[in-house]
Amino acid sequence: MSQFMGNVYDALFGCHHAHLSRAFTIKGRTYKVCTDCGREFDYSLETMSVTDPSPASHVYPVAVPHAAH
């Protein structure tokens, strides 16, 4: 039940990955990165689209600049 609640929370308040980087190909793997949360998405150069929308993708922290006051 807690997994379900976690999925509902993520759907409502989590990152919607609206800002993706350009495609990178490093060591034979092509992917895009969400610039908001750092999640990686496998990318197909043949179809020019994200091929792995699964939640098992790698997530790396992204530094977010703070506004100067």
TORKE-675700 format. One record per residue (C-alpha): residue number from 1; residue in one letter; chain; x negated, y, z. Coordinates in steps of 0.1 Angstrom, whole numbers. Layout:
<rs>
<r><num>NUM</num><residu>A</residu><chaine>A</chaine><X>X</X><Y>Y</Y><Z>Z</Z></r>
...
</rs>
This chain:
<rs>
<r><num>1</num><residu>M</residu><chaine>A</chaine><X>0</X><Y>0</Y><Z>0</Z></r>
<r><num>2</num><residu>S</residu><chaine>A</chaine><X>-29</X><Y>24</Y><Z>7</Z></r>
<r><num>3</num><residu>Q</residu><chaine>A</chaine><X>-42</X><Y>19</Y><Z>-28</Z></r>
<r><num>4</num><residu>F</residu><chaine>A</chaine><X>-8</X><Y>30</Y><Z>-42</Z></r>
<r><num>5</num><residu>M</residu><chaine>A</chaine><X>-7</X><Y>61</Y><Z>-20</Z></r>
<r><num>6</num><residu>G</residu><chaine>A</chaine><X>-43</X><Y>69</Y><Z>-31</Z></r>
<r><num>7</num><residu>N</residu><chaine>A</chaine><X>-32</X><Y>67</Y><Z>-68</Z></r>
<r><num>8</num><residu>V</residu><chaine>A</chaine><X>-2</X><Y>89</Y><Z>-61</Z></r>
<r><num>9</num><residu>Y</residu><chaine>A</chaine><X>-23</X><Y>115</Y><Z>-43</Z></r>
<r><num>10</num><residu>D</residu><chaine>A</chaine><X>-49</X><Y>115</Y><Z>-72</Z></r>
<r><num>11</num><residu>A</residu><chaine>A</chaine><X>-21</X><Y>119</Y><Z>-98</Z></r>
<r><num>12</num><residu>L</residu><chaine>A</chaine><X>-7</X><Y>149</Y><Z>-80</Z></r>
<r><num>13</num><residu>F</residu><chaine>A</chaine><X>-38</X><Y>166</Y><Z>-66</Z></r>
<r><num>14</num><residu>G</residu><chaine>A</chaine><X>-68</X><Y>151</Y><Z>-83</Z></r>
<r><num>15</num><residu>C</residu><chaine>A</chaine><X>-88</X><Y>163</Y><Z>-112</Z></r>
<r><num>16</num><residu>H</residu><chaine>A</chaine><X>-69</X><Y>161</Y><Z>-146</Z></r>
<r><num>17</num><residu>H</residu><chaine>A</chaine><X>-102</X><Y>162</Y><Z>-166</Z></r>
<r><num>18</num><residu>A</residu><chaine>A</chaine><X>-91</X><Y>191</Y><Z>-187</Z></r>
<r><num>19</num><residu>H</residu><chaine>A</chaine><X>-127</X><Y>203</Y><Z>-193</Z></r>
<r><num>20</num><residu>L</residu><chaine>A</chaine><X>-149</X><Y>177</Y><Z>-210</Z></r>
<r><num>21</num><residu>S</residu><chaine>A</chaine><X>-184</X><Y>183</Y><Z>-222</Z></r>
<r><num>22</num><residu>R</residu><chaine>A</chaine><X>-196</X><Y>176</Y><Z>-257</Z></r>
<r><num>23</num><residu>A</residu><chaine>A</chaine><X>-205</X><Y>140</Y><Z>-264</Z></r>
<r><num>24</num><residu>F</residu><chaine>A</chaine><X>-239</X><Y>128</Y><Z>-252</Z></r>
<r><num>25</num><residu>T</residu><chaine>A</chaine><X>-257</X><Y>96</Y><Z>-264</Z></r>
<r><num>26</num><residu>I</residu><chaine>A</chaine><X>-284</X><Y>85</Y><Z>-240</Z></r>
<r><num>27</num><residu>K</residu><chaine>A</chaine><X>-300</X><Y>50</Y><Z>-241</Z></r>
<r><num>28</num><residu>G</residu><chaine>A</chaine><X>-274</X><Y>38</Y><Z>-266</Z></r>
<r><num>29</num><residu>R</residu><chaine>A</chaine><X>-244</X><Y>49</Y><Z>-245</Z></r>
<r><num>30</num><residu>T</residu><chaine>A</chaine><X>-222</X><Y>77</Y><Z>-258</Z></r>
<r><num>31</num><residu>Y</residu><chaine>A</chaine><X>-200</X><Y>96</Y><Z>-233</Z></r>
<r><num>32</num><residu>K</residu><chaine>A</chaine><X>-184</X><Y>129</Y><Z>-223</Z></r>
<r><num>33</num><residu>V</residu><chaine>A</chaine><X>-185</X><Y>143</Y><Z>-188</Z></r>
<r><num>34</num><residu>C</residu><chaine>A</chaine><X>-157</X><Y>162</Y><Z>-169</Z></r>
<r><num>35</num><residu>T</residu><chaine>A</chaine><X>-173</X><Y>195</Y><Z>-160</Z></r>
<r><num>36</num><residu>D</residu><chaine>A</chaine><X>-149</X><Y>199</Y><Z>-131</Z></r>
<r><num>37</num><residu>C</residu><chaine>A</chaine><X>-155</X><Y>166</Y><Z>-112</Z></r>
<r><num>38</num><residu>G</residu><chaine>A</chaine><X>-184</X><Y>148</Y><Z>-129</Z></r>
<r><num>39</num><residu>R</residu><chaine>A</chaine><X>-166</X><Y>117</Y><Z>-141</Z></r>
<r><num>40</num><residu>E</residu><chaine>A</chaine><X>-180</X><Y>101</Y><Z>-172</Z></r>
<r><num>41</num><residu>F</residu><chaine>A</chaine><X>-158</X><Y>88</Y><Z>-201</Z></r>
<r><num>42</num><residu>D</residu><chaine>A</chaine><X>-171</X><Y>65</Y><Z>-228</Z></r>
<r><num>43</num><residu>Y</residu><chaine>A</chaine><X>-167</X><Y>81</Y><Z>-262</Z></r>
<r><num>44</num><residu>S</residu><chaine>A</chaine><X>-165</X><Y>66</Y><Z>-297</Z></r>
<r><num>45</num><residu>L</residu><chaine>A</chaine><X>-183</X><Y>84</Y><Z>-325</Z></r>
<r><num>46</num><residu>E</residu><chaine>A</chaine><X>-162</X><Y>63</Y><Z>-350</Z></r>
<r><num>47</num><residu>T</residu><chaine>A</chaine><X>-128</X><Y>75</Y><Z>-337</Z></r>
<r><num>48</num><residu>M</residu><chaine>A</chaine><X>-141</X><Y>107</Y><Z>-322</Z></r>
<r><num>49</num><residu>S</residu><chaine>A</chaine><X>-121</X><Y>100</Y><Z>-290</Z></r>
<r><num>50</num><residu>V</residu><chaine>A</chaine><X>-125</X><Y>89</Y><Z>-254</Z></r>
<r><num>51</num><residu>T</residu><chaine>A</chaine><X>-124</X><Y>51</Y><Z>-253</Z></r>
<r><num>52</num><residu>D</residu><chaine>A</chaine><X>-126</X><Y>44</Y><Z>-215</Z></r>
<r><num>53</num><residu>P</residu><chaine>A</chaine><X>-99</X><Y>63</Y><Z>-195</Z></r>
<r><num>54</num><residu>S</residu><chaine>A</chaine><X>-102</X><Y>37</Y><Z>-167</Z></r>
<r><num>55</num><residu>P</residu><chaine>A</chaine><X>-109</X><Y>48</Y><Z>-131</Z></r>
<r><num>56</num><residu>A</residu><chaine>A</chaine><X>-140</X><Y>26</Y><Z>-130</Z></r>
<r><num>57</num><residu>S</residu><chaine>A</chaine><X>-160</X><Y>52</Y><Z>-148</Z></r>
<r><num>58</num><residu>H</residu><chaine>A</chaine><X>-191</X><Y>67</Y><Z>-131</Z></r>
<r><num>59</num><residu>V</residu><chaine>A</chaine><X>-186</X><Y>98</Y><Z>-110</Z></r>
<r><num>60</num><residu>Y</residu><chaine>A</chaine><X>-215</X><Y>121</Y><Z>-102</Z></r>
<r><num>61</num><residu>P</residu><chaine>A</chaine><X>-211</X><Y>153</Y><Z>-81</Z></r>
<r><num>62</num><residu>V</residu><chaine>A</chaine><X>-211</X><Y>185</Y><Z>-100</Z></r>
<r><num>63</num><residu>A</residu><chaine>A</chaine><X>-224</X><Y>217</Y><Z>-85</Z></r>
<r><num>64</num><residu>V</residu><chaine>A</chaine><X>-197</X><Y>244</Y><Z>-86</Z></r>
<r><num>65</num><residu>P</residu><chaine>A</chaine><X>-210</X><Y>280</Y><Z>-84</Z></r>
<r><num>66</num><residu>H</residu><chaine>A</chaine><X>-194</X><Y>302</Y><Z>-58</Z></r>
<r><num>67</num><residu>A</residu><chaine>A</chaine><X>-181</X><Y>336</Y><Z>-66</Z></r>
<r><num>68</num><residu>A</residu><chaine>A</chaine><X>-202</X><Y>364</Y><Z>-52</Z></r>
<r><num>69</num><residu>H</residu><chaine>A</chaine><X>-184</X><Y>387</Y><Z>-28</Z></r>
</rs>
